[in-house]
Amino acid sequence: MTTVSAITKERAPSDYEPLPARPSTVVRFLRETWLLVARGLRTIPRVPTRLSDVTIQPIMFTLLFLYIFGSAIHIPGISYKNFLLPGLIGQSLAFGVIGAGVATATDFGSGVIDRFRSLPVTRLSVIWSQVIGQVVEQILGIAIVAGLGLALGWRPHHNLATIATLVGLILLGLIAFTWFGVLMGMVLKTPDAVQGIGFALMLPLSFLAGTFVTIAGLPSWLSPIAEWDPLSPFVASMRHVAQGTNATGSWQLTHPVVAMCGWCVLIMVICVPLALRRFATTAAAS
Amino acid sequence: MPSEDLVVVTNGLTKLFGDFVAVNDFNLEVPGGSVVSLLGPNGAGKTTIVRMLATLIKPTSGTARVCGHDVVKESDTVRSVLSLTGQFAALEDNLTARENLVLMARLRGYGRAAADRVVENLIERFDIGEFRDKLVKSVSGGQRRRVDLAASLVVQPKVLILDEPTTGLDPRSRQVVWNTIRELVEAGVTLFLTTQYLEEADALADYIVLLDHGRATAAGTANELKARIGDQRVDVIAADLAGMERLVAHLSSRFDVAPSPDLRMISIPAPNAVADLARVSEALKDVEVEIDEIALRRPTLDDAFLAFTGQPVNATNANNDTGLWAPDLEESHS
């Protein structure tokens, strides 16, 4: 019983390191958020599926769609690379829901979140770190898609205003969909359920959103659905800002940037309060 | 009137999940430095009580105070004096043992250098050195539990809550946890322990609350509880079941015989202790039955459960409410 005797090396309670004075709530919130975000990011390279989610998977999809669809699809007036890449980025914003949902469900299920919540840390930092960590993780994926696209011949407008607008829209979209995902993770509770429902929801929406082919070219019974697909303005606004293309069709396609911002605000107005409320009472799993 | 010496005080504490009454009018006063054990089967409401004390869920009605601070109105203060070790060894699987401890230390407020010193001490104290740089997901269940306990002791809490600390552990790891608990108590920590093991409550706790279907059915020291169920007993174990049945047939006219066919055992109250043992032995001479064992024993907490709830501990072991996030039980990782 070596362990037992080792453990009896008890130190007097006075040996405990004194805790530094508590800083103000704002400082604590920032510090704790940072610690928790760092914890999440640190684990990415250690989880093969998460690593592949943000690296191999986007690379694979970009290559597959670019060369398989690209060889068959001809979009008038624009090269397929310039058509596809902004679309892929717009679509991947929405897929952030799944990553965020899975991470949230995993954390809550393992009791780690409860442990954090039982500590004297600001509670908002626990949920914000979840959102920020996921956004950073998705940004990695998007940066890889964009970088690969650029290397393969994607040519977006590259003035400062375009880039700033793109970055701003991407961040807005990511934050909105991540809140949606965090809520989903808390409601559905298991990573499998999030995966299942997330894909069932996002896959048809993203194929209908005009990511790979133009909405105008769809069969007449399908195009109205696609025109009002909530993901369509995300794809259309990326394309509009990056390439200057103007889509035709529904109001949300002719005003893609406004529509995208509208959807983001709507998602957040619904999901943020629900997620915070759910978080406050959380584990009251009932 | 809750004095300063009372570290945990609950008053009419009640929690409903929908229509389901998880905890029903739970009242408790825990003096500082003592070990209180909530003893009960799965679904008795132990974890729900723990979660209310740890400010993770709010009571439906009633109040709870930890070191004089209300768990709802002063939850942040409560969190700073209390440490929780939950049922499922809540650690980040993809961080190493050491990284987990450093994270906990930093979240408690230590700077980088101080956190490193605190963690080095914990690693030594809990004998974690050997697997300090292994990812937590790849260590054994016992090792994981040690890291988990260490994570709760980054600072010395006034109250340490251990929710089923030894469930799923091998006997050696259980012994380690028990020793740690005893040392903490010597250091003046008040301990709130839940367990399904009668033996554990008996070995560690100063005060035991028997919990059944959200209600405290009995409370007291182990000895008080044993005393309340009454007398010592004479247990006679037959060599086979047929023998046990013959014993029941022969002895039930003279004694109040309680048979336990699973154990091939009959149990007889023995208010006069040794004299009764002698009477039973005498009576056994008339019966041609092979006897494995005959013994006089004090009542166990098993008897207590049977006496207070009307059914043996394991009979109620079915539903698992406890307000946990994930209903599926995660067993030890060994």
Interface residues (C-beta under 8 A of the other chain):
Chain A: M1 T2 T3 V4 A6 I7 T8 K9 E10 R11 A12 P13 D15 Y16 E17 L19 P20 R22 E32 L35 L36 R39 R42 T43 R46 V47 F108 G109 S110 G111 V112 D114 R115 F116 R117 S118 L119 P120 V121 K189 T190 T281 T282 A283 A284 A285 S286
Chain B: F17 G18 F20 R51 A54 T55 L56 I57 K58 D76 T77 R79 S80 L82 S83 L84 G86 Q87 F88 A89 A90 L91 E92 D93 N94 L95 E99 L103 M104 R106 L107 R108 G109 Y110 G111 A114 R117 V118 N121 E124 R125 F126 D127 L135 A151 V155 Q156 R172 Q175 V176 N179 T180 E183 E186 A187 G188 G323 L324 W325 A326 P327
